[in-house]
């Protein structure tokens, strides 16, 4: 039995299509996974930002940081992906839980640290909030930079 090129061509064409799809999935699936993790990390950032405003108001009024998130009225439950917010020494901290924590692994904390004009936050005004673990002053953020907004990398 003889096969002509027209008989083999659909098989070759099918193999090429399968190969191209495999490459696309190999690239697209990790990119989509990273996108969904970044989107869930935004929930942590949003929760910390809301609490940061309350901490900032408390500090500007009293000249000291609150000793807890509850002292300034930060929400107890912020998202299904987060533990309750914590405030410690001028830093607002939120830790991922559940599926997000499983995706992030041990690097699952987002934090925002107050930066004051005097450098030590001894009553001077807050000039900015740092969310980067690599900049000075560093926050306690442990989430991988690829999942954070540019300002926190």
N, C-alpha and C positions, 0 to 999 in steps of 0.2 A: 504494500500500500504506500502510495506516494502522497506526501503532504506538500501543498504549495505554500508560498509565503503568506497568502491571504488567509490560510487556515491558522497559522501561527501568530499572526499579527494581533488578534484580539487577546491572546494569552499574554503577550508582551505588554500590550497596552494596559491590561488589568494589573499586571505586576508593577508597572510604573505608578499607576494610581494608588495602589496599596502602599508602596514605598513613600510616595509624597504625603499621604495621609498619616503614616506612621511618624514621619518627621514633624509634621504640623502638630500632632498630639504631643510629641516629646517636648516641643517648645511651648505650646499653648497651655498645657495642664499645669506645669510649675508656675507659669506667669499668672494664671487665673488663681491658683492657690495663694500666691503672694498678695494678689489684689484683694482677695477676701480677708486675709489676715490684716492687711493695712486698714481695711474698712472697719473691722472689729476693734482694732487698736484706736481708731478715731473715737469710738465710744468711750474708751478710757480717758483720752485726752479731753473730750468734752466734759466729762464728769469732773476731772481735776481742775479744768478751767473755771467751772462754776464755783467750786470750793475755793479756788485761788482768790477770787474776787472778795469772798467773805473774809478770808484770812487777811487780805490786804486792808480791807476796811477796819478790821479789828486792830491790826498793827498800827495803822495811821491814827486811830483814835486813842489807843492806850500806850503805844510805844513798846509793847512786848507782843510776842507771838502767842496765840492760844496754845493750850496744852493738848487739845484734842479737836477733832473735826466737829464733834457734838457741841463743843463750847461756842462755835460760831454758826451753828445751824446747818452744817453741810449735810446733804442727804445721806441717810443711813444705807439705803439700797439704791444704787445708781444704774445698774444694768445687770442683766443675767450673766454677763461675761466678767464681772468684777466683784471683788470683796468690797466691804464698806470702805469708804475713804479714811485715810489717817492723816493727821497733821503732827509733825514732829520737828521741832527746832527750825521753824520757818520753811518747812518743806511739805508740800501736799503730795501724798503717795497713794497710788491705787495699784492693786495687784490683780492680774487676770486670774480667772477661775474657769472651771468647766472645759468645754471644747477649745476655747481660745488658749487657755493655759496649756492644754495638751499640745496644741500646735506650736506655741512659743517655747515650750520646754522650761528649763530652769530660769531662762532669761525672760521673766514675765512681769516686771515691775515698771510702771511709768511714774515719774516724779517731776515736780516743778519746785525749784529752790528760789527763794527770794534773794535778790541781790540789792544791797542797800548802798547809798552814797558813801557811807563810812567804811564799807567793806565788811563790817562785823554785825550789822543790823542791831546796833545798840541805841536805837531811838531815831536814827537818821531815816529819811524817807526811802521807800523801795523805788529803785530806778528801773528794774526789769525783773523778769522771772526766767531762770535758766532751766531747760528741760534736757540738756545734753550731758551725757556722762563723760564726754571727752573735752569739753571746754572748761575754762576756769571762770567762776567756781562751778564745779561739777555737781550735777544732781545725782540722785540715786537710781536713775533710769538704767535698767539692765536689758531692755528690749533691744534686739538687733537694729542697728541704724536703718537697714533697708525697709523696715516696717514703720519708721517714724517720718514725720514731715521734715522737710529740709532744715527748718530752724532748730530741730532737736538732734540733728546728726552730728 
